[in-house]
Amino acid sequence: MNNEAEKNDIRAGCCEVKITDRALGITFPMTVMYPADAPERTVRLGPYPVEAARDAAPREGRFPLVLISHGSGGSPYVYRSLARHLARSGFVVGLPEHPHNHRGDNTYEGTIHNLACRPRHLRMAADWFDRDEVFKERVRPDGYSVIGHSMGGYTALAAAGGVPTCFPDESPDGQPHRIDAARDPRIRSLVLLAPASVWFRKEGALSGVRLPILMLCAEHDPFTPAFHAGIILQGVADPHKIRYRTVANAGHFSFLSPFPAEMISPAFLPSQDPPGFDRVPFHETLQDEITEFLLSEPRGRGDNFHRM
């Protein structure tokens, strides 16, 4: 994909926007990366340097839309290298910051509010692209894909037709409750990276998910171990629509963009990988694998997908 991007001289544009939900009384940021023609320069997304053309005009044409949902207590910026790669490969990418469940404010973690609101954030992000005067002419009208890591995997499944149930300790009355996470029919495919799925253990909870899925899990993952993938494989309507593999020797945070050298420390868990695992070359392969899946999937039918 890098060779194709260079051949077409696609650069990555980058801008920051705000999304407002008056019903919930919230406003939250979303980073957008997209194909552009302007020269890339070193810009900063939070604490991270990225080569991109900040606030550049999007390239002419219509491009598929991808939304990336970050993990609980995380940040959209930790998927910056994947987003940039996708932008340079001809995708528009939205990276919303989930309100009250991010690094700066994690007050919704472990609550029914978080389970109910996260899928809504994706719908709101997609709505923003439909309404924005610039991007509504640059995004293809045939739906969008979702990439979700960890709690972002939960979010993707709930938005795509999954019916989650909260745990008793997540609700104010101490009872489990079915979460009404209205399916967004615009979602065409999912990429699940070390997905969290325990809220979908009830029979039939994932039977409404009928989309092509690329699912990658980590061999050494104490946060979303292998049984999370099993819930998905056994729960979706047709497991033959899932491409699934376990990444050898990877850890839960290995799917995050490589961190700058000065941030890599045993005290900063997201920067750590199992001994012997090299995150940098893995991400080159990961980016190509995800891009190939998104380019080749049959826009929601899943006819040609198989288990790996």
N, C-alpha and C positions, 0 to 999 in steps of 0.2 A: 504494500500500500504506500510506503514511503516513495518508491520509485514512481508510482502512478501520480502521487501528489507533486513530485518534482517535475514530471513530464508536463503536467497541466499547470504548473506554477501556482498551486493553491497555497495560500498562506492562511494562518489562523487569525481571525479577528476576535476581539474580546470586549465585552461591555458588561456593566453592572446595572441591573434594573430593580424596581421595587414592585411587589405584588401586594395588593390590599384585598382583604376579605372583610367587608363591612358587617356581615352577619356575625362573624367571630370577633370582630373588633381587633384584627391583627394586620400588620404589615411586615413582610419579610423580604429579604434580598434574594435575588437569583443572579448568578453569573451566567452569561451566555457566551459560548464560543462558536464560531461559524466560519465558513469559507470566505476569504477576503482576497483582495489584490494588493493592498497596501503593504509596504515592507514591515516585517516583524522587528520588534525591538524588545529589550528586556524590560518587562513590567512586573509588578508584584501583585499576586493574589494572596491577600493576608501576608504571612511571613515568607511566602515562597516566590522565587524568581521564575518567570515563565517568558518564553519567546513568543510574542503575539503582537498584533497591531491593535492597540487599544482604541476603542471607539471608531474604528475604521468602518467605512460603508461595506455592507455585505456584497459579495460577488453576485453578479446577475445570474438568475436562474432560480429553480426551485429544488430544495434539498430535503431529504428525509430528516425528521425530528427525532431526537433521542433525549430522554430525561434521565438524570442520574440521581438516585436517592441514597444519601449517605447513612452511615450507621448511627446507632444511638449515642448521643454525646459527642458526635464527630463533627466533621466539617466537609462542605462540598469541595474545598480546595485540595483535599488529599486525593482527589481523582483527576487532578489537573492534567497529568501527562496523557491519560486516556482521552480526556475531553479534547485536548489539543490535537492528538493523533486523529480522532474522528473528524474534527473540523477540517484538517488538512486532507482528509479522505473524502470530503464532500457531504458532511453531516452538519446540521445545526444542533447544538447541544445545550440543554438547559440544566443548570446545577442549582436547584433551590436549596436554601437553608431551612430545615424544618424548625418552625418556631417552638421554643421551649424544650427542644430535644437536640441541642447542638452544644458545641464545646463551651460557648460563653454563657449558656443558660439551659440547664438540663432539668428543669423543674418538673417536666411532664414524664420523665423516664419512669417506667413501671406503673403507668396509670392507664385507665380506660380512655382518658382523653387523648393520650398519645396514639393509642390503637385506632381510634375513630378519626382523628384529624390528619394523620400522616397521608392516607390515600387521598384525602380531599386536597392536600397541598399539590399533589401531582395533577389532579384535574384543574386546579387553579393555574398552575404553571402552563399547562397545555392551552387553557383558555386565553392566557396572556398572549401567546403566539398567534392565536386566531384573531385577536383584536388589534395588536400593535400595527400601526400604519406601515412600518417598514417590513417587519418580519412576516406579516400575513401574506406578503407577496413573495417571500423567499422560502417558505415551508411548504412541502408537498401536502395536499389536502387528504391523503389517504391514511391518516392516522399516525401514530408514533410508537416508538419502542421505549422500554424502561430497563435501565440497568440498576440493580439494587444490590448493595453489599450489606451483609449482616441484617440489621433491622430494616435496611433498605430493601432486602429480599422479601421480608414480611410485607412491606409497603407495596411492592410491585405485585405480589400475589393477591393482596386484598383489593387493589385497584383493578386487577384483571379478572375479578369474578370470584375470588376466594371469600369464604364466610368465616371469619375468625370468631373465637370465643375467648374472652378475657379470663384470667385466673381470679380466684376470690380476693387475693390480696391486692389486686389492681383496681377494684371497684369500691366506692364509698360504703356500700352496704355489706361488703364481705361475701358477695355472691358472684358466681360466674354469670356473665351476660354475653349473649350473641351481639356482635358488633355489626351495625348496619354500615358497611363500607360500599356504597353504591358502585357497581361496576362501571368503568368507563369503556364504552364499546369502541372508542378510537384506538385503544391499545392493540398493537399488532403482533408484538413479540416481546419476550423477556430475556434478559441476561441476569442470572442469579449467581452472585459470588459469595460463597460461604453463607448462604441464606439462613436466617432465623425463621423457623416454621412451627414452633410448638403450639401456637394459637390455632392451628388448623388440624388438630388431632381428632376432632369429632368426625364420625363417618359422614361422608359427603361434603365436607367443608371445602374441598378443592375440586369437586366434580364440575364446577362451572368454569374452571380454567381450561381452555381448549386451544391454547396458543402454542406456537413454536417456542421452545425454551432452550437456551444454552445454560447449563448449570455446572459450575466449577467449585469444588470444595477442596479444603486443605487437609493433607494427611495428618498434621499435628495441630489440631484446633480444639482447645478446651472450651471455647465459647459456643460454637455451633458444630459439635462433633457429627459423625456420620449419620446418626439417626435423624437429624434434621433433613438431610437429603432423602432419607428413606420415607419420611412423611410425604414429601412431594412426589416421589416416584410412585408411591402406592396410592396417592390421593387424587392425582389429576385424572381427567376423563380418559386420556390416551397417552400412556407413558412413552409410546413410540414417537411422540412429537418432541421428546427431550433428548438433547445431546448432553451427555453427562460424563464427567471424568473427575478423578481425584488428582490434585497436583502433588506429586511426590515431594516429601520433605517440607512442604509449605506450611506456614502458620496462618492464623486467622487474619493478621494484619499484613500478610504478604501481598494482598491485593491492593494495598494503598500505594500511591506513587512513591518512588524512592525519595527519602528525605535528604535535604542538604547535610553535608558531613557534620556541620556544627550542631545539628539537632539529633544526631544518632547517639543514643545513650541508653544503657540499661534502665535508667530512671524514667525514660520515655517509652513506654511499652509499645505504642504503635510503630516505632522505628525498628523494633526487634523482630528477627526471624530465627527459626531453628538453626542450630549450628550447621554450617556447610551450605545453607541456602543463599543464593545470590539474587537479590531482588531486581537488580538492574537488567540483566539479560532476560529474566523471566518476564518483565513488563514489555520488552520488545516482542516477545512471542505472544503474550496475552493481548496486546493491542491488535496485533494482526489477526489473532483468532476471533476476537470479538467483532472486528471490522468485517472479516469474511462472512461471519454468521449474519450480521445485519444486512450485508449486501446481497446475500444469496437466499435468505429466508423468503418463502413465497407469500409474504404479506398477509399472514393470518390463517392460511390453510393448513400448513404443517404437513403436506403430503409426502415430502421427501426426507423427513427427519427420522433418525434412528438413535437408539441407545449406543453409547460408546463404552 
